[in-house]
Amino acid sequence: MRIESLAPGEIFVFGSNSYGAHGGGAARFAYDRFGAVWGQAEGLQGRSYGIDTMSGPVVFEEQAARFVRFAVEHPELRFLVTEVGCGIAGYASEDVADFFAGAPDNVVLPDSFVRVLERGAER
């Protein structure tokens, strides 16, 4: 799913870096189109939500867990998650999809993450 626009109440979830320097990839798209704030690495910003994917897997996993908790606390919003970490950060879906396990129904994960999570559930 390629996200080009947002309906009311939708939030674009993208991978960032610790500096919040949204210079490329989905981060740049979030900055240009959905209100991402230059200098803010994590959290809600405009109609987007950043997760630092560039500071190692531990930081990524911690921030993904905070995002999932945020989504639980905000059922009025619908979060469209890009393949965070799978572009410039260099992870594979198999490396990071589990970070989003247990996400509530208002979180729309990319198909590649869903496939990984479904395979894990079958085991």
N, C-alpha and C positions, 0 to 999 in steps of 0.2 A: 504494500500500500504506500503510495507516494502522497504525502500531505502537501497540498497546495494552498488550501484555505481552511479556515476554522469557522464552525457554526457557533452561535452563542453558547457560552459555557464550556467550550472546548479549549484545552491547553495542550500546546506542542511541547513534548518532552525530548530534550536533546542532551548530547554529551558535551561537556565543557572542559576547561582546564582550570588549574588552581588560581590563575590570574583573572579569569573571566574575560580573557582576550578572545572574543568571538570572531576570529579572523577567517575561518574556513569551515567547510562542510555544513552540517545541520546547525551548528552554532552560529555561523554567519547568516544562515537563512532565518534563524530565530531572531537574530539582531536586526536584520533588514526588514522582516515582515511581522514579527509577533512580539516586539517590545522587550527582547532580552536586553539587559543592562550591561554595558561595557564595564568590566571590573567586578561584576558579581558572578561568582562561579556556580553557586548552588542555590536552589530554591526557586520559588515563584517570582517571576519578573515579567511584568506585562501579561501577555497571554501565552507565556512559555514557562518552562520549569527546567532548570539546569542541574545536571549531575556531573561531578568531576570524574571523568574517565581516564585522565592522563596522569594521575598521581599514584598509580599502582592499584592492584586488585583489592587490597584491604580498604583503601579509601573509597574506591568505587562501590564495593559491597556495602560499606557503612552508609554511603549516601543513597544508594538504591533502597536500602531498608528504611531510611528516613523518608524517602519519597513514597514508598508503599504506605507508611503510617500516615503521611500527609493526605494521600488519596483516600484512605479510610475515613479520615476526619473531615473530608470535603466531598461527600456523596453528591452534592449539587453540581460538581464539575465532572467533566469527562476528559480523561488524559489520553492523548494519542502519543504513544511511545515510539520514537524512531529506533533504529537498530543501534542504540547507544553503545559506544565502545567498539563497534565493528567497522568503523571507517578509519579515521586518522589515528585513533588509539591502538588499532591493530588486533583487537581481540576477535575470536570467532564466537558465533552465537552459542556454541557448546560451552564456552568459557564463562559466559555471563548471564545466560537466560535464567539460571537458578537464583540469581540475585533478586528476581522479580516473582519468584514463587509465592503464592498466597496473595497476590495482588487482587484487590476487590474488582467487582464487575464494572466499575466506572473507569477501569484502566484497560485500554486497548493495546495489546502487545503486538509487535510485528510477527508475521507468520513464522519466521525463522525461530523466534523465541518460543512460540506456541508449540511448534513441532518438537523442540528439545524438551519442553516441560511435559508434553504428552508422553514422549518416550520414557522419561523418568518415572511418570506415574504408572506406567505399565510394568515396571520392574517390581 
